[in-house]
Amino acid sequence: MAFRAATAISGIALLACLIWRVGPGSLLENISTLGWGLALIVALGGVAHLVKTWAWRLTLTGGRGGVSFTRMLQLRLASEAPGQAGALGLMFGEGLRVSALGSKIPIDSRISSVTLDRAMFIASGAIVSLVGTVAALLVISLPHALRLYAVLFAVTLFGLLSVVALAMLNRWRFVSRSARVFCRLAFLRHRLETKLPLVYSVEKKLFDFHRYTPGLFWASLALNLVCHGMAVLEVYLVLWLMGVKIAFFGALAFEALTKLVNAVGVFNPANVGSYEGGNMIIAKMLGLTGAVGLSVAVARRLRAIFWAAVGGLCLFLLSKSKAHGNSGESSKGVAKTPQSRVDGEEANPRFTTIIVANAFRGAGEAGSPLMRVGELPVPLRNILSVQKSVGSRIIVCVDPTTRSHVESELMGTGRLPYSVGWLKARSDTPLSRLLKQIASESGDDQMMLVEGNSVYHPALFRQAKEWSKNSDALALTANDQPIGIYALSADMALAAAKHCPSEVCSLDQLHAWLISTHSAECKPVDGSLWQRVLTLEDRAAAEAKLDRWLVKPTDGIFARMNRRISVPISRQLIKFPITPNMVSMFTLGVGVASGAFFACGGYWNVLAGAVLSVWASILDGCDGEVARLKLLESDFGCWLETVCDYLYYLLIFAGMAIGLIRTSDESMYLTWGILLLCGAVMSFLVTGLGRHRLATGRPEQYLRIWQAKAEGRRSNPILYFGRYTEFIVRRCFMPYVLLFFAVFNITKVVFFLAAIGANVVWLISLYSYCAFAFTRRSPIRKTAAVPSENSA
């Protein structure tokens, strides 16, 4: 502790000396030249944190449903705030990430995820340092001694990376072996022996991440490389804003040598003084002045301080919420939340779902593309659908000879929930034996049995859960044939376990027995909502039905036209670790580009902006399609898409107003632009209020609910007018109008119409809110025949 205090004091003294040597006035002059560019540097740091959080999230295989991206971002910022204080702060931050991820994720998975994230960041940093050192050798004219040290450093880095790669590929168990060695020490034996199972489990997960999820491994490594690339961009940007010209390889060499300075100064609290001094030396090596190097260090330090402050705020909020949770537990008792609970939905602790997947045989079939529909294995698609729609305890019944292949296939996606249980049983095992074994564990739970080699629309699982219980069992059928979904009451499950004949081994045979005993209610469903997948032709049919499930009931002619382009794009996107929210943000970026072209003015710029707005309209459907294809729907995603939609309108029309003002120099466009802005903001607020009131819990269904209520009041002229003109303001229709007016160079007409229409929209929305929200609310009827209008 005394050593660290002395180091910190020495670092502060060194920093003061460097500032005095350069001159405070010269330093302030260099920093002031950044101007508002400093905000851009801070924003770039925020984007880097988002990228690092995304990379970390990919390492959390199987448990991403238990923690949101927002919380992981908070943990990332909170953990890196104390990390600014040096090695001890970094250790505290990593421990914070492990403990605060939540008890729903097993401790070995939390430790392995944080360890993998840090290891990937260090490894990618070493790669960038290696490349940057080579660039420095090529770009910078170094003295003979420094060149020799640089070559030695590059060779050492290459050797370390090679050793790490070999250890990963050959699964060298150096962690567990080291733990066993330390167990031989008498004063550590008692403490370490109890932790050995956890060490083995964490080490296995570290190696399994590359073996079973290679796509996620390389994606996480690539994102970390992107993050380090953004650090190179930051160096280039700071120097460019200060008027210093430097080549890309020069910025790369600068960042590589800066990482070496950070590694050397890791034991110096916050690396104060040594970081700034190292940057001055690097600048002089690149032919720049020491003042420039110190200015770069100070600018990057200010960025780090800003995000450390944000991280400190996140740390305060996290500690406060944790203290609140602990006080709640102490006052009310510890309530154990079922592991099968999913975000935004309470689990039903009296419901058990059995997915019968023991028909898969052979290693080739278990890993074949035949099992995948929408880039997800069929059993996993059923698991996730049940988890989202029912929230029950899930047990997967597999053949003992193929369990390892099936489990590896499912774990390879990174989406398999931790709470899923496994039951080994051959396909000829009597169902009565399975039901008896599961009933002994689940007690008086109701049961749902699902055929593992079929694809189902999630609405079917909701229908099975909400079955009226007028009979002992429910069997869903299509064209008088069973589709493989059965709901059993607790009494019926026990009766089947006791009295079901031993020759009943499949769900089709169970269906025949239930019908023969008059215990089952057969409920017909639309055959387009399910597909059995046994052959390649079945798989093609399932993919075609999945595409049809992407269409929302509220889609009009223009939305369906967009789907013809957006669905193939979404089909390609799901092959990569891309989330719907990322698609929403990218689409917003296209809208920003469109608004920028409109703001430039001129015929061709406006036309380019109109074309980009059409593409933004097409891509707007991709986030919801990716969500439904990958079963990643969330309320947050729906609200994010809504916010992005309104930002799109604001950007487009703000750009149009700026372009018209620039090209015509008429002040009336400013007045109409303010009118349009006010109308758009009011429309957003009133519509958001209506969504919250009318579609609480199901925000993606707000439009369908509003349309149904407006249809019920056709005699009201205002609601009638709003119901049959609302398609005009939809994002799938308006861009084509903009393109039409842009082609004929009369965008000012559509600008005036938009200013009037935006204010009409919020007035009708407010009227409908008052008309619907203050009347008695009726529950939303959910039917299997109408696919839900899921959004991102």
N, C-alpha and C positions, 0 to 999 in steps of 0.2 A: 504494500500500500504506500509506504514511504517512497519506494522507487517510482511508482506511477505519479505520485504527487510531485516529486522532483522533476520527472520527465515533462509533466504538464507545465510546470513553471518555466522550465528551460525552453519549451516550445513557444510559450507566450513571449518570452524574452527574445527569442530568435525572430519571431514574427514582427515584433516592434522594431528590432534592428533592421530587418529587411525593408520595412515601410520607411524608416528614417533614411536608409541608404538610397532608395529609389526616389523618395520625396513624396510626401502626402499629396501635394498639389498635382504632381504628374499622375499619381494613381487615381485621384478623383477625376481628373480630366479624361483619362482612358475609360473609366467606368461610366462617366456622363455621356460619352459618345455612344454607348449602347442604347440609351434612351428607352423607348418602349420595347426595344429588342430584348431587354432583360425579362419582360413579361413573356415573350416568346420562348426564351430559354427555360423559364420556370414551367411554362406549359409543356415544353418538350420533356422536361423531367417527369411531369404528371403522366404523359403518354408512356414513358418508360416504365413507370410503376404499374400501369395497366397491363403492359406487355408481360412484365415479370409475374404479375398475379395470374395472368392467363397461363403462362408456362408452369407455374406452381399448381394450378388447378388440374392440369393434365396429368400430373403425377399422383393425384388423389383418385386412383382407379376404384370404381365401385361405390365411393362414398360421396360423390359430388351432389347427390340429391339431398344429403344431410346438411349441407352448408351452402349458402348463397355466394355468388361472386362478389356482391357488395361487402359481405362480412369478411371474405378472404382478402379483399382490398384493404379493409380497415386493419386487419391483422398484419398485412404486409407493411403498411405505413407505421403502425404502432410498434412493430418489431424492429424496424429500421431506425426509428427515432433514438432509442438507447444505443443502437449500433454505431451511431456517430461518435460515441464516447470511446470506441476502441474495442479490443478483443473481449473484455468482460461484458461490455454492453451488448456486443453481438451475441454472446452466449445467452445472455438474459433474453434477448429478443427471440432467439430460436426456441428457447424454452417456453416463452409466451405463446408462440404460434402453436406448439404442440399441445399445451394445456387448454388454450382457448378455442381450438377447433370444434370442441363439443364432444360430449360423452356418447353421442349416437354413433361416432366413428371409433372403432377399436383403437386402443393405444398403440399397438404395433403398426397399424396403418398410418396413424398420425405421425409417429416418429419416422417411419420410412419415407413418407411424403415430404416432410420438412428436410430430411437428410438428402433425399434425391434432389430437391429443389436447390439446396445450397451447393451440392456437388456439381450439378449441371451448370450453375452460374459460375463456379470457380473453373470448371473445365472449359467452358466457352470463353471465359476471360483469358485462360491460358492460351487457347487457340488464337484469339485476337492478339495477344501479346507476342506470340510466336510470329504471326504474319507481320505485325507491326515492327518487330525487331529486324526481320528480314528486309522490310521496306526501309528501315533506317539505315541498314548496311548499304542499300542500293542508292538511297537518296542523299544521305548526309555524308560529307567528307570528314570522317572521324580520324583522330590520331591513332597510331598503331596500337597503343595499349588499350584504348577504349574499343577499338574494333575487335581486338582479341577477346575482351570481356563480353562484348555483344555476341560474338560467335559462341562463346562458352555458355552464355545464358540461353541462347536459342537451342543449342544441343541439349542442355539440361531440361528445358521445357519439353522438347520433343521426346526425350527419354521418359520423363514422368508421364506424359500423355500415353505413350506406348505401353508402359507398365499398367496404367489404369485400364486401358483397353483390354489387355491380356487378362487382367484380374477379373474383369467383367465377363469376358467370353468364356473363360475357363472356370468361373465361379470359385475363385480362391477364397476360402473361408477364413480370411485373416482376422476378422472381428471376433468370431466365436472362438477361434484358436487362441487369440490373445486373451480373451476372457477366461478360458480354461487355464491358461498359464498363470494369470493373476489369482485364480482361485487356489493355487498352491500356497499362496502367502496366507499365513494364519490370520492376520488381522483383517484380511479382505474376504476370506472364504465365506463367512456367514452372510455377508452382504451381497456377494456376487452370485452365490449358488442359487438363491431364490430368483435371481434375475436372468439366469441362463436361458430358460424357455422363451422369454421375451427377446433376448438377443438373437437366438436362433430364428425366431419368427421374423424379426425385422430384417435380418440378413437375407433370409429367403425372399422376402418381398422386394428387397433391393435388386437381387439378381433376376427375379421373375419379371420385373418391370420391362427389362429389355427383351427377355425371351418370349413372353406371352403378349406383350403390347408394344411391338417394335414401332408401329406407327406413332403411338403417343410418345415414345422415347425420342424419336427423331424430330417430332413436332416440337417437343419441349426444348430440345437442344437448339433447334432452329430459332425459336422465339428468344432464347437467351442470347444467341448470336445477334439477333436483330436488336436486342436491348444494348449490347455492347457496341453495335454499329451506330446506334443513336447517340452513344457517348462520343464517338468519332465525329458524328454530325454536329454535336454540341460544340466541340472544339473548333471545328471549321466555321460554325455560325458565329461564335464569339469573336474570332479573329476577323471574320469578314465584316462584322458590325463595327469593329474598331478600325476598319480600313486597311487591315493587314492582308496581303495576298499570300495564300499558301495553297499548295496542291493537295489533292485528296490523300496521296501517300504521305505527304508531310503531316497532315492531321492524324493519319493512322499511326505514324511513328510517334507523334506527340502523345496520343492516348496510350499506346503500348508502354512507353517509358513512364507515363503517369501511373499506370497500374503497378509497375515495379516500385515506384516511390510509395504507393499505398501499401504494398506488401511489406516493404522495409519498415514503414512507420506504423504497423498494426498495433504495436504495444505502446505507442504514444497516444494518450487520450485525445480523440478527435483529430489526430495527426496534425495538430496545430504547429505551425512553423515549418516542420519538415515537409509538409505538402507544398506550401508556398515556395520554400527554398528550392525544392526539387523542380517545380514548374519553371522557376527562373533559370535553373541550369539547363533544362530541356530547351527552353526558348533560345538560349545562347547557342546551344548545339545546332539548332535549326537556322541560325543566322539572324535571330530576332534579338531585341533588347530585353534586359532583365525586367524592365518596367512592363513590357507586354506580357511576359510570363507571369508576373505577379498579378496583373489585371485579369488574366484568364483564370488564375487560381481563385481570386476573390469573387469573380462573377459566378464561378461554379460553386463556390462556398455559399454564396447568397442563395443560390437555388437549393442547395442541400439544407440550409437553415430553414427556408420556407417550408419544405416538405417535412422536415423534422418537427416543425411546429404543428403542422397538420397531423403528423403521426402522434405527437404528444396529446393533441386533442382527442384523437381516436383512442389512445391508451386510456385517457381519463374516462371517456364514455364507456369503454369496455369494462374497466374496473368498476364503474358505477353500476352498470347493468349486472355484473357478476355479483356485486354486493347485494343488489336488490333481489337477485335470484336466490342467494343464500339465505337472506332474511325471510323470504317467502317459504323456503323449505323448512327453516327452523320453526316457523310459526304454524305451519299447516301439516308438517310431516313430509317426508320425501315421497313424491308421486312418481313412480317409475313409468316412463313413457314407453309404449311399445316401440320396438325397433322398426316396425313396418310402417310407422307413421310417415307420411310424405308432407312436403311443404304445402301449407295452405289448406290442409285437409286433415281432420281428425281420424285416426285409425279406429276401426271397429274391432275391439279386442275379442269379440265373440264370433268371429268369422275366420275360417281357415280355407285357403284355396290350395288345391292339389293340382299341379300341372303334370299330367301323365306323359312323360317323354321317354319312356323305356322302349319305344319301338325303333329308336335309332340304333343301328348296328354297324360295327366296323369302323376302323380309323378313317378310311377314305370317305365314308358317308358323313361321319361326324364333322369333318372339316371341309366338306364340299360346298360349292356355291348354292347347292340345292337347298340348304338350310337357311339361306339369307333372302329376305324380302325387304326392300328398302334399306339395304346395307346393314340390316340387323338380323341375327339368327332368329328363326321362328320362335323357339322357346323363350328367348330373351324379349322379343316383342310382346309375347303374352305376359311375361313377368312384369315388364314395365307398364303395360296397359292395365293389368290388375292392380298394381301398386298405385297407379294414378287414379283409376276409376273407383276402386273398392277400398284400398288401404288396408288390406287384410294380411294376416300371417300367410306366407307363401312357402309351400313345400314342393320341390321338384322331384318327381319319381323317375329315376334313370336305371338303366341296366348296369349291373356291377362291372361288366366287361368294357363298357364304353363311357363310364362316368368321367374318367380322366380326360377323354377326348372332348366330351360335351362341355365339361367345366372349363377346360382350357379355351375352347372356342368362345364361350360366353365371357370369360375373364379377359380374353384378348381384346374385347371391345372397350374395356374400362367402364362399363355401365352396370355390371352385375351388382345389385344391392347386397350389402353385407348381411342383412337380416334373412336372406333366403336360406331355407333348410334343404338338406338333401336326404333322399330316401332311396336306398339301393334295392331294386326288385326286378326280377326278370319279367319279360312280357307275358309269360304263362303263369305268373303268380296270381292266385285268386284275389280279387278286389276286396273280398271280405277280410282277408288277412291284413291288407294295407289299411283299410278303414278302421279295423280294430286297433292296430298299432298307433295310428294317428289319433283316434278318439281317446286312447288311454293317456296321450300327452296333452291334447287340447281340451279335454273335459267335455263340457256341454256346448262347444262351439257349433254354429252352423257351418256347413261345408259347401264349397263350390268345387266341382271337378271340371277340369279343362283339358281337352285333347291337345297334346303338345305339338302335333304336326299340322296344325291349322292356324290360319291367320284370321283374326276377328277385329271388327270395328269396336273401339272402346265402349260405344253405346250399349253393346250387347252385355258387357260385364256390369255396367250400371243397371241395366234392366234385370239381370239375375240378382243383383244385390237388393233391388227395390221390389222384388217379387212380393205379392200380397200375402203370402203364407196361408192362403185358403186351403192348400193341400200340403202333404208331407214333402213333396218334391216338385221341382220345376225342371222340365226338359225343353230346351229351345230347339225348334225344328224349322226346316225350310223344305218346301215341297213334300211334306209328310215324311221327311228323312231327318234323323238326328244330326245336329251340327257339332256336337261334342262339348256342350256347356250344360252342366246340371247343378242345380242348387238344392241342397238337402237340409231339412230342419235338423236340429240336434237329436230329436227322437228318431227321425228316419235314418240318420247316420248310424246311430247305435243299432237300430233294427237291421240295417243292411249288413253291419259288421257281424251280427249274430246269425241271421237267417239267409243271407245271400248264398246261393249254391256255389260250391267250390269250382264248378266249371266256368263261372262268370269271371273272365280275366280281362276283358276289354270294356271300354265305355259303351260300345254298341251293344254288347251282351248285357251290360247293366241296364241300358235303355229298355231292352226287350223284357227283362225281369221286372223293372218298375211298372211297365205298362201291363204286364200280366197280373200284377198284384193290385192294380188300380190305385197306386199310390202317387203317381206322377201326373202333373198337369202339363200337357203339351201346349206350348205357346208358339205359334208360327211367327217367323221373322222374314225379312226380305233376304233373298238369296244373295244379293249383291253385297251384303255386309259381312260375308265370311268366305273363306276359300281353304279347302284342304290342300296341302302341299305334299304330294308324293312323287310327282314326276316333273320333268322340265316344263311340260305343258301346263301343269298346275301352277308352277312357280311364275310362268309368264302371265297366267290368268290372275294370280294374286297381285302381281305388280300392276296390272291394268286396273284392278279394283282399287288398289291403294291410290293410284292417280285420281280416280273418280272421288275418293274420299277427301281429296285435297280441295275440292270445289265447295265453297260455302253456300248455304241456302240463299244468302242475300246477294250473291254475285249476279250482276246484270250482263248484258251482251258485251260491253267493253271489258269487263273484268274477265269474262270467259275467253275473250279474244287474247287478253294478256296472258292468261294461263297457258295458252299454247306455246308461249315462249318461256314463261317463267318456270313452268314445271320441268322442262328439260334442263334448265340452268340449275334448279334446285336438286335435280337428280345427280348432277355432277358435284354440287357443293357438299352433299352428304357423304361423299367419299373421303372428305378431309375433316380434321377436327375443328370444324367451324360451327359456332353456336348461332341460333337465330338472332340474338342481340347483336352479334358482330355484323350480321347481314343488315340489320336495321341501321347500324351506324355507318356502314359502307354506303347504303342507299342514301342516307342523309348527306354523305360526302358528295354523291352525284348531284343532289339537289343544291348543295353549296356551289358546285362548279356551274350548274345551270344558272343560278342567280348571279354569279360573277359575270357570265357572258351577257346576260340581260343588262347588267349595270354598265358594261362597256359601251352599249349603244351601237347603232349602225345595223344595217340590214343583215349582214352575214353573221355578226355576233348574236343578234337576236334569234336568228334562225338556228344557230348552233345551240343556244340556250333552250330553245323550244324542243329540239331533238333530244338534248340531254334530259329535259323534263319528262319526255315520253319514256325514256329508258329508266328514269327514276320511278315512273309509274309502273313499269313492268317489273322492276326489281322489288318494288314494294310488296308484291305477293310472295317473294321468295322467303322472307323471314318466317311467315306463317306456314309456308309449305315445308320448309326445313324443320320447323318445330313439330309439325304433325308427322313427317316422315321419320324423324329421330325420337319422337315422343318426348319433346323438351318443352311442352307448353307450360307457361307460367303467367300468373297475373301481372308480375313485374314486366314481363316481355310484352304483354298486351298494352300496358300503360306506356312503355317505352316507344312502342310503334305509334301509339296515338300522339305522343309528344313529337316524335320525328315527323309525323304527317303534318302537324300544325306548323312546325318549324319550316317544313318544305314550302308551305303556302307563304309564310312570312318572307322567306328568302327569295322566292320567285317574284313576288309582287314588290318587295323592297328593291330588288335589283331592277325590275321593270321601271319603278318610279325614278330611281337614280339615272337609269339610261335615258328616260324621256326628258328629265331635267337637264342632263348634260347636252343632249342633242338639240333641244328646242329653246332652252333658256327661259321657259315660261314657268312662273311661280305657281300657277294653278295646279300643276302636277304635284307640288309639295302639299297643297291643301288636300287634294284627293288622296294622296299617299297617306297622310295622317288619318283621314277618314277610314281608309282601308285598314290601316294598322289597328285602329280602335275597334273596328268591326271584327277583325280576325281574333284579337285578344279576347273580346267579349264572347265570341263564339266558342273559343277554346274553354273559357271558364264555365260558361253555362252548360256546354255539352259535357264537360267533366263532372259537373255537379249532377247532371241527369244520369250519367253513367254510374256514379257512385250510389245514387238513390235507387235507381230502377234495376241495376244489375249487380248488386253487391255479391261478391263471391264468384260471379261469372261475368267479368267485364267484357269478355270477347263477344258476348251475346247481346250487348246493348242495342245494336242496330236492329236485330231480329225482334227484340222485345218492343222497341219503339214502333217498328212497322206494324207489329201485331196490334198494339194498342191504338195506333192511328187508324188501322183498318176497321177497328171496332167502333170508330166514331166518324164514319164517312159523311154523316150529315153535317159535321162541323166544317165550314168552308176553309178555315185557316189550316186545320189539320189535314184536310183533304188536299189542299194545295201543297203543303209541305211534304205529304207522303208521296205525291206523284211528281215532285220536282227535286227531291233531295239527291237524285242521281247526278244532277248538274254539278254539285260541289264535291262529288267524290273524286278521289285521286286517280281513279281508273278512267275517268271521262274528261276532266278538265284539261289535262296535258294535250289531248288531241285538239281541243278547241284552241289552245294556245298555238299549237303548230299550224292550224288552219289560218289563224289571223297573222301569224308570223310570215307565212308563205306569201300572203298578199300585202304584207308590210302595213298592217293597220292594227298594231298591238295596242295603240292608245284606246281603241274602242273596247277591247276586252278589259283593259285596265279600269276604265270608267264603270263598266258593267260589274267588275269584281268588287269595286268599292261600294257600289249599291247593294250587290248581292250579299257581301259579308255582313252588312248590318241587318239585312232581311233575315239571314240565317240565325243570328243570335236572338232576334225578336221572336221568331217562330219557335226556337229551342226553349226560350224562357216561357213562352205561352204553353208549350206542350209539357214542360216540367211542372208548371203550376197545375195544369189540367190532370196530369197522371200521378204526380208524386203525392198530392194531398188527397187522393182518393184511396179507398181500401185496396191494399196490395194483395194480389193473388199469387200463389206460388207458381213458379215456372214449371210448365209441364215438360218433362223430359221423355222423349220417345226414342225407340231404337231406329225408327224408320227415317229420322232426319238426323244426319250427322251434325255434330255440334260445330258451331262457327268458331273454331279454334284460331287463335292468332299466335303471334310470336310470344 
